Amino acid sequence: MEDSTIVDLYWQRSEQAIPETEHKYGVYCHTISMRIVNNREDAEECVNDTWLGAWNSMPENKPSFLAPYLAKLTRWLSLSKMKTQNRLKRGGGEITIALEELDKELGEGTDLAEQIEMKELSEYLNDFLEALPFVERKVFLGRYWYAASIREIAEKSGFSESKVKSMLLRTRRKLKAALKEEGLC
């Protein structure tokens, strides 16, 4: 079923919207959540909360592209779940490793989760990502948005793991320099 049809089902308040969304995007959202919370039951809860969040938000929003809309909801709910359970302090999962990599470049005492929520930084990050070459952006987003492992990114892109690590390091350094230049870091 097309995204626009699914969104119309939400707007019509049809209960069929949830099963259609789950059928088309269930695995996608579950993968995102699993990479963050690193627990099947928690991921399932986050994905179910994503469907509820979509149901509650659709009368006000009409997303043109459903996949990124659902990904954003899933990611936000999963990060909230992880934060609630203090997983960052105890470790576990690719998202912890990915955030630690970014924190190393941005400096001690930087609370990345709070900064990303700030509108100015968010807009700047979007501009930064748009300016990156496609492959570099894809690798960077794979790691830091989708929390994919280095191995997964290497397999998907056809690069060696060391090349992926090198690309990520260079991109993090570019980001750090750009943020410093803008006074955001």
C-alpha positions as CSV (number, residue, x, y, z in Angstrom):
1,M,0.0,0.0,0.0
2,E,1.3,3.5,-0.8
3,D,2.3,5.9,2.0
4,S,-0.3,8.4,0.9
5,T,-3.0,5.8,1.2
6,I,-1.8,4.8,4.7
7,V,-1.7,8.5,5.8
8,D,-5.2,8.9,4.5
9,L,-6.3,6.0,6.6
10,Y,-4.9,7.8,9.7
11,W,-6.7,11.0,8.7
12,Q,-9.9,9.0,8.3
13,R,-9.3,7.5,11.7
14,S,-9.5,4.0,10.2
15,E,-8.2,1.3,12.5
16,Q,-6.8,-0.3,9.3
17,A,-4.0,2.3,9.3
18,I,-2.1,0.5,12.1
19,P,-2.0,-3.0,10.6
20,E,-1.0,-1.5,7.2
21,T,1.7,0.6,8.8
22,E,3.0,-2.4,10.7
23,H,2.9,-4.6,7.6
24,K,4.9,-2.1,5.6
25,Y,7.2,-0.6,8.2
26,G,7.3,-3.0,11.2
27,V,10.6,-4.6,10.4
28,Y,12.1,-1.2,9.6
29,C,11.0,0.4,12.9
30,H,11.9,-2.7,14.9
31,T,15.4,-2.7,13.5
32,I,15.9,1.0,14.4
33,S,14.6,0.4,17.9
34,M,16.6,-2.8,18.5
35,R,19.8,-1.0,17.6
36,I,19.1,1.6,20.3
37,V,17.5,-0.3,23.2
38,N,19.3,-3.6,22.5
39,N,16.4,-5.6,24.0
40,R,13.6,-7.3,22.0
41,E,10.8,-6.6,24.5
42,D,11.7,-2.9,24.8
43,A,12.1,-2.6,21.0
44,E,8.6,-4.1,20.6
45,E,7.2,-1.7,23.1
46,C,8.8,1.2,21.4
47,V,7.5,0.1,18.0
48,N,4.0,-0.3,19.4
49,D,4.3,3.2,20.9
50,T,5.4,4.4,17.5
51,W,2.1,3.2,16.0
52,L,0.2,5.0,18.8
53,G,2.3,8.1,18.3
54,A,1.5,8.1,14.6
55,W,-2.2,7.6,15.4
56,N,-2.2,10.5,17.8
57,S,-0.1,12.9,15.7
58,M,-1.6,12.3,12.2
59,P,-4.7,14.6,12.6
60,E,-2.2,17.5,13.0
61,N,0.5,16.2,10.7
62,K,0.3,14.8,7.2
63,P,3.8,13.5,6.3
64,S,4.6,13.2,2.7
65,F,7.1,10.4,3.4
66,L,6.0,8.0,6.0
67,A,9.3,6.1,6.5
68,P,11.3,9.0,7.9
69,Y,8.3,10.2,10.0
70,L,8.0,6.7,11.6
71,A,11.8,6.4,12.0
72,K,11.9,9.7,13.8
73,L,9.1,8.6,16.2
74,T,10.7,5.2,16.7
75,R,14.2,6.7,17.3
76,W,12.9,9.3,19.8
77,L,10.8,6.7,21.7
78,S,13.7,4.3,21.8
79,L,16.2,6.9,23.0
80,S,13.7,7.9,25.7
81,K,13.4,4.3,26.8
82,M,17.1,3.9,26.8
83,K,17.6,7.1,28.8
84,T,14.9,6.1,31.3
85,Q,16.7,2.8,31.9
86,N,20.1,4.5,32.2
87,R,21.5,2.3,29.5
88,L,24.0,5.0,28.5
89,K,25.7,4.6,31.8
90,R,25.7,0.9,31.8
91,G,26.6,0.5,28.1
92,G,25.0,-1.9,25.7
93,G,24.2,-1.5,22.0
94,E,25.5,0.2,19.0
95,I,23.9,3.6,19.8
96,T,26.0,3.9,23.0
97,I,29.2,3.3,21.0
98,A,28.1,5.7,18.3
99,L,27.2,8.5,20.7
100,E,30.5,8.0,22.5
101,E,32.4,8.3,19.2
102,L,30.7,11.6,18.6
103,D,31.2,12.8,22.2
104,K,35.0,12.2,21.8
105,E,35.1,14.6,18.9
106,L,32.8,17.2,20.4
107,G,34.6,17.3,23.7
108,E,34.2,16.5,27.4
109,G,31.0,17.7,29.1
110,T,29.0,17.9,25.9
111,D,25.5,16.5,26.3
112,L,24.9,15.5,22.7
113,A,21.3,14.4,23.3
114,E,20.3,17.9,24.5
115,Q,22.3,19.7,21.8
116,I,20.6,17.7,19.0
117,E,17.2,18.7,20.3
118,M,18.2,22.4,20.0
119,K,16.7,23.9,16.9
120,E,19.8,25.8,15.8
121,L,22.1,22.8,16.0
122,S,19.5,20.6,14.3
123,E,19.3,23.0,11.4
124,Y,23.0,23.2,11.1
125,L,23.5,19.5,11.2
126,N,21.0,19.1,8.3
127,D,22.9,21.7,6.3
128,F,26.2,19.9,7.1
129,L,24.8,16.6,6.0
130,E,23.4,18.0,2.8
131,A,26.8,19.4,1.9
132,L,28.5,16.0,2.3
133,P,29.1,13.7,-0.7
134,F,26.3,11.2,-1.0
135,V,28.4,8.1,0.1
136,E,29.9,9.9,3.0
137,R,26.5,11.1,4.2
138,K,25.0,7.6,3.8
139,V,27.8,6.1,5.9
140,F,27.5,8.8,8.6
141,L,23.7,8.5,8.8
142,G,24.0,4.7,8.9
143,R,26.2,4.9,11.9
144,Y,24.8,7.9,13.8
145,W,21.1,7.9,12.9
146,Y,20.4,4.2,12.3
147,A,23.1,3.0,14.8
148,A,24.3,0.4,12.4
149,S,27.5,-1.4,13.3
150,I,30.7,-0.7,11.4
151,R,30.5,-4.3,9.9
152,E,26.9,-3.7,8.7
153,I,27.9,-0.4,7.0
154,A,30.9,-2.1,5.4
155,E,28.8,-4.9,4.1
156,K,26.1,-2.6,2.7
157,S,28.5,-0.1,1.1
158,G,31.1,-2.6,-0.2
159,F,33.9,-0.8,1.7
160,S,36.3,-2.5,4.2
161,E,35.7,-1.9,7.9
162,S,38.8,0.2,8.1
163,K,37.7,2.4,5.3
164,V,34.3,2.9,7.0
165,K,36.1,3.8,10.3
166,S,38.3,6.2,8.5
167,M,35.4,7.9,6.7
168,L,33.5,8.3,10.0
169,L,36.6,9.7,11.7
170,R,37.2,12.3,9.0
171,T,33.5,13.2,8.9
172,R,33.3,13.6,12.7
173,R,36.4,15.8,12.5
174,K,34.8,17.9,9.8
175,L,31.7,18.2,11.9
176,K,33.7,19.2,14.9
177,A,35.6,21.9,13.0
178,A,32.4,23.2,11.4
179,L,30.6,23.3,14.8
180,K,33.5,25.2,16.3
181,E,33.5,27.7,13.5
182,E,29.8,28.3,14.1
183,G,30.3,28.6,17.8
184,L,28.0,25.6,18.5
185,C,30.7,23.4,20.1
